[in-house]
Structures are given as structure tokens and as C-alpha cells.
Amino acid sequence: MEVVLRAGEKKLPPTPWGHLPPQMRVLLIAGPLRHGGWLADALAADSATDVQLEEAAGIAAGLMRLRDALFDAVLVSHEPGQLDAWAALDAIRAGVGEDQALVVLGDRDDAELTVYCFESGGDAYLCTRTATTRSLLWVVARAIERHALISEHRKLRQAQQLRLQREQTEARQQLDQQWAMIAARRAALAADASCTSWDPVAADAPTGLPSPLVQHYRELLRAYVIMGSGHLADEMDGLAALLAGAHVSPRDVMRVHLHVLQQMIADLGSRSARHVMNRADMLSLDVMLSLAEQYRAQSRQQVGTPRLLPRTGCGA
């Protein structure tokens, strides 16, 4: 819980959650029927917390005081016909914001006005005829703690959103760089007149491979992101065998990989992209290694086992 200090005061250690703070700065907004003297005397009699109480007469004076200084909590006196606490709550929320702790004090029972207090944006309602000084301290402290938690939660959500946005940006930049590498390789192949494997029609296609094979790779990538490589070794070997059997080049495999990964990143929305990118990089490396082994095995089968030449010598 954060304690607001005035000039010249020493900074107190942070209060653990669920405890009374050693110090609170409180503003009382009251009407002509209730002044703060009685409350100041009651708070001074309880040494559990050092309460620095200030008083403002009326809503206008209270709003002006809130614009000039910071308070841990605001107490609003509900005096029908003189000061409408519900109107005061609306004005404070509109002028100060949602992070201000607000407690309403009145003469009527809690059961009658607590609901109206909540609906008007207050944190609690206390009947001054039945409430004790210690209960007032705890109610105010819990209201301050509640808004501190709300503020901290809001900051954490904002930080998380910024982190996810950065991850999305980094993922898109990494995909653009990988696409640029493939485009540069494709341009080099196109410039090589002796290259017979260059196919401009397939190069302009989204992936250049049949849809079932692309869908198979998409499902494998999704499973890889969730489970990792430990349970998918057979599936990756089978995919590498299919790719090698179709004589798919590593460049085309990377095009499929980037095409599927780009769609998956776009579908993530507000979820983290870093885990997906890391697992996708591992999958592409794993598939490339398996594909290289498949082509190596095919090359050995085509060449066959070398035969030894018959020995010939002088005088044979």
C-alpha cells in the first residue's frame, strides 16, 4: 500500500497487504450539519494508525482540495437536504478518477444505504451511530488497499499488452527477414540461366506444394508447439520421407514453413508469439535435418555400393 507524504515527512516502509498502514492522509467532505472535529477527536484517541485528517466544506471545496493535493482516502458525509453523498461520489469519480478510495459516512443503518453507495461508485458505507473508530480505520484501509491492487493490476495488464505487442512485432520482423532470404535465393536461381530447377509458376504460388501436404505440415506445427519434439519423431520422419519422395527442395520446405507460421501468428491475437516462434524454429531445423538424411539415403541408393576393380599388374 502506498502512503502519500507531505513535504518534510519521512518515508515509511511499505505496508504489507492486509495490515493497517502506519499513516493515512484523509480528506473529509462534510456539509453544514457535520464538522470534522468529532471525527478528528475519535481518530486521535486510537493510536493504531496516524491519520492526517483535513476537512472541506461542500462538494466544490472538496473537489478543489483534491485537485491541489493527494489523499489516500476521501470520507464523504451523507446529509440529505444539505450534502448529497451520491452526487459527491459522481463528481469525485468524474474529476479525480477511478483510483480514489471513497467511504461514505451517514446516520442511517448500513443495510439501507450500502447498496446505494456501491452503485454510486463508493467503496463502503458506515453508520456513524454504530461504527467504532477501529472499524472505520479498517474500512478506510481496505478501500485504499483495494484501489492499490486495482492500480497494480492495471499496470500489469498494460505491461503484458506491451510485451505481447513487442513479441508480435518481433515475430513479424523475423518472418519478413526469412521471406527476404528466400526471395534473395529465388532471385539468384532466376538469374542463373543454367539452373534447370527454377520454376517461375511454382515460385509465385503461395507454397508451391499440394494442399494436403501443407495441411499436414500445419497440423504438425500445431502439435509441435504444444508437445515439442519428444513425441513427434515418427511424424517428422514420415513428413521428411514424403517431401523427399516428392523431390521437394529445402527452399520450398521453408516457404511452406513460413506460410503456415505466418497464418498461425496472425491467428494468435493477443496471445504470446515468442513461444510459437521458438518452437517453429526448432521444427524447421528438425525437418531440415530429417530431409537431409532422406536425400542422403536416396543418393546412396542411386549410386549403389562401389565395386572393386580387378587387379592388373605387370606380368599378370
Secondary structure, 3 states (H helix, E strand, C coil): CCCCCCCCCCCCCCCCCCCCCCEEEEEEEECCCCCCHHHHHHHHHCCCCEEEEEEEECHHHHHHHHHHCCCCEEEEECECCCECHHHHHHHHHHHHCCCCEEEEEECCCHHHHHHHHHHCCCCEEEECCCCCHHHHHHHHHHHHHHHHHHHHHHHHHHHHHHHHHHHHHHHHHHHHHHHHHHHHHHHHHHHCCCCCCCCHHHHHCCCCCCHHHHHHHHHHHHHHHHHCCCCCHHHHHHHHHHHHHCCCCHHHHHHHHHHHHHHHHHHHCCCCCHHHHHHHHHHHHHHHHHHHHHHHHHHHHHHCCCCCCCCCCCCC
